[in-house]
Amino acid sequence: QVQLVESGGGLVQPGGSLRLSCAASGFTFRNYPMSWHRQALGKERELVAEINSSGDITHYAGSVKGRFTISRDNVKNTMYLQMSSLKPEDTALYYCFFPGRKYWGQGTQVTVSS
């Protein structure tokens, strides 16, 4: 069955960096686009970034463009989100999403605070 396991979240100071990982299994990862989403407390879940199957086409939400980088390793079946210049408003639960079967990971918490 499909499994998406996120890791890499944590507490970081404003201006800091984190790299999230999403390890995928149960489907042919290299064939499908993937995406990262986030949900802050009291707010709706929103798209952060998405990437096509081969990794050469990406799209970002305006709020993270220039600060976050989405990538994937189709040999390791893993997607990444490199986050830099983090701001308190980036605080949220970050989810990996497989659109092909509308499957969500369990999420990893990112907290940006001094």
Buried (B, 14 or more C-beta within 10 A) or exposed (E): EEEBBBBBBEEBEEEBEBBBBBBBEEBEBBEBBBBBBBBBEEEEBEBBBBBEBEBEEBBBBEEBEEBBBBBBEBEEBBBBBBBBEBBEEBBBBBBBBBEBEEBBBEBBEBBBEE
